[in-house]
Amino acid sequence: MENARIERAKASPTCRCGGKTVYFRAYNGESLCSKCFNDSIFEKTKKAISKYDMLHYGDRVGVAVSGGKDSTSLLYVLSEITKGHGTKLYALTVDEGIDGYREEAVKNAERLAKKLSIPMLVSSYKELFGFTLDEALQERSEKAIKTSSCAVCGPLRRRSIDRTAEKLGVNVVATAHNLDDVLQTFYINLYSGDLERIKWLDPSFKSGAANEEFKLRRIKPMIEIYEQELAFFAYLNNLTFQSESCPYMNEGIRTEIRLHLNELERKHPGIKYSTLKTALGIASSVVLDPDRSKKIMRCESCGAVSTGPICSVCQTLKVVS
């Protein structure tokens, strides 16, 4: 805490442009006014898109909008930077079915999409799987199965996004995973020894089999932006976003990793950036079995493209049904 206080004391009262400072970046010593801060978020997003060749002329992009600060910021930023670039945006929202929590987020997403004149499609676990997340987790609890809520929700959410993207006819899905999200996922996969999923973190990696089969790319345009900066960006731009955290978020290890990384960043500003560089370097250096990556595997249960005989969604459905 003392280090953080000292860093804040270094902030200049004025931005480099002469405007009043509203945000201080401890990791590089920048004092930014509201305009320069906003501009930096747009530039960071455009830089990532260019660096990793995320978007091409004529792409139909489905932006996964949960209604939280990150995804609302992503939809807003992409709506600005794709103007006149031949890119068509669509908003896709998944309602997992969390009573007293998801309703607000879905309404926020719908309002923003309408304001930006972006077509939107909302799908739900109830519609796609026949149950809500609340119901699935209740079933899990009654069976006394030790599987975290995130482990249940994650595969179902990814499948829901894919199905919604197919309905919209998009060829790209943009998610609002920020720098913190990527680091947390890296450590989760590192601790579990999952090299394949670490490889998937490389923004330049294209999963050959699935890509050829569905022609669907997944991109993370905000991969180099801190989570706290996106929260401040949403606040500055009066973007209404989900005010409550997911009631199930603390069941898994992700929260512990988040808190640990935040504490390290407070003591050592910039450590998240350097760790991201290391994590992506490791991801890009991982070499997967070329025969396996070229072979299109099909789930024996549902027929979806899978990394094994039974896909993660069908494995999850066995747990909660």
C-alpha positions, 0 to 999 in steps of 0.5 A, spaced: 500 500 500 505 504 501 508 503 494 501 505 491 501 511 495 508 513 493 506 512 486 500 516 486 504 522 489 508 522 482 502 524 478 502 530 475 496 535 476 495 536 468 496 531 462 501 532 457 496 536 453 495 541 458 488 538 461 486 536 468 489 529 470 483 524 471 487 518 471 494 516 473 498 510 470 502 507 475 506 502 470 508 508 465 508 514 469 502 517 465 498 523 467 492 523 463 486 527 462 479 524 460 480 525 453 487 522 452 485 517 457 479 515 452 484 516 446 489 511 449 483 505 450 481 506 443 489 506 440 490 500 445 484 496 442 486 498 434 493 496 436 491 489 438 487 488 432 492 490 427 498 486 431 494 480 431 490 481 424 484 480 428 479 483 423 479 484 415 475 488 411 467 485 410 467 481 416 461 480 420 463 481 427 458 478 433 460 482 439 459 478 445 455 483 450 454 480 457 452 487 460 458 488 464 463 493 464 468 490 459 463 488 454 459 494 454 466 498 453 468 493 447 461 494 443 462 501 444 469 502 442 468 497 436 462 501 434 467 507 433 473 504 430 469 500 425 465 506 422 467 506 414 471 500 414 466 495 411 465 491 418 458 489 420 457 489 427 452 484 431 451 484 439 450 477 441 448 476 449 447 469 453 442 469 458 445 464 463 439 464 468 441 467 474 435 469 478 436 477 480 443 478 477 442 476 469 436 481 468 439 487 469 445 485 465 441 483 459 437 490 459 443 494 459 446 490 453 439 491 449 439 498 451 446 500 448 445 496 442 439 500 441 443 506 442 448 504 437 443 501 432 447 495 432 442 488 431 442 484 437 440 477 438 439 474 446 439 466 447 439 463 453 441 456 457 433 455 458 432 455 450 438 451 448 439 446 454 432 446 457 435 449 464 437 455 467 444 455 470 441 456 477 437 449 476 444 446 473 447 448 479 442 446 484 442 439 481 449 439 481 449 440 489 443 435 490 448 430 487 454 432 491 458 433 485 464 437 486 465 441 480 465 449 480 460 453 478 465 456 473 467 449 470 459 448 469 458 455 466 464 455 461 463 450 456 455 451 456 457 459 455 462 458 449 457 453 446 451 458 447 455 463 444 457 459 438 450 457 437 448 464 437 453 466 432 451 461 427 444 464 427 447 471 426 451 468 420 457 472 423 464 469 421 468 473 427 466 473 435 469 478 439 469 477 446 471 482 451 477 478 455 482 483 458 489 483 460 487 481 467 482 475 464 488 472 460 493 472 465 488 469 470 486 464 465 494 462 463 495 461 471 489 456 471 491 452 465 498 452 468 496 450 475 492 444 471 497 442 466 493 444 460 498 445 455 493 445 449 489 451 453 495 455 454 496 454 446 489 457 445 491 464 449 496 465 443 492 471 439 496 469 433 494 461 433 488 459 429 485 452 431 485 449 424 480 444 424 475 448 428 476 454 423 476 450 417 469 447 419 465 453 422 469 459 418 469 462 425 474 466 428 475 468 436 478 475 437 480 479 444 481 486 442 482 488 449 487 483 451 492 488 452 488 493 457 487 493 464 481 491 467 481 497 472 482 501 466 476 498 462 471 500 468 474 507 468 473 508 461 465 505 462 464 510 467 467 516 463 463 514 457 456 514 461 456 506 459 451 503 464 453 496 466 452 490 471 453 493 478 453 486 481 458 481 481 456 474 479 454 470 485 457 464 483 464 467 482 468 465 488 467 458 487 473 457 483 480 459 483 480 465 479 478 469 484 484 467 488 489 468 482 485 475 481 486 478 488 494 475 488 495 479 481 492 485 483 496 485 490 502 484 486 500 490 481 499 495 487 506 493 489 510 493 483 506 497 477 507 494 470 508 487 473 501 484 469 504 487 463 510 483 463 507 477 465 502 478 459 508 478 455 511 472 458 504 468 458 503 470 450 511 468 449 510 461 452 503 460 449 506 461 442 512 457 443 507 451 445 507 445 439 501 441 439 501 434 436 500 436 428 496 430 427 491 431 432 490 439 430 489 437 423 484 432 425 477 434 426 474 430 432 467 429 433 463 428 439 461 421 440 454 424 443 452 430 440 457 431 433 460 437 435 467 439 434 471 436 440 478 435 443 476 428 445 471 423 444 466 426 448 466 434 448 466 438 454 459 440 453 456 433 453 461 432 459 457 438 463 450 435 461 452 429 464 454 432 471 447 437 471 442 433 468 
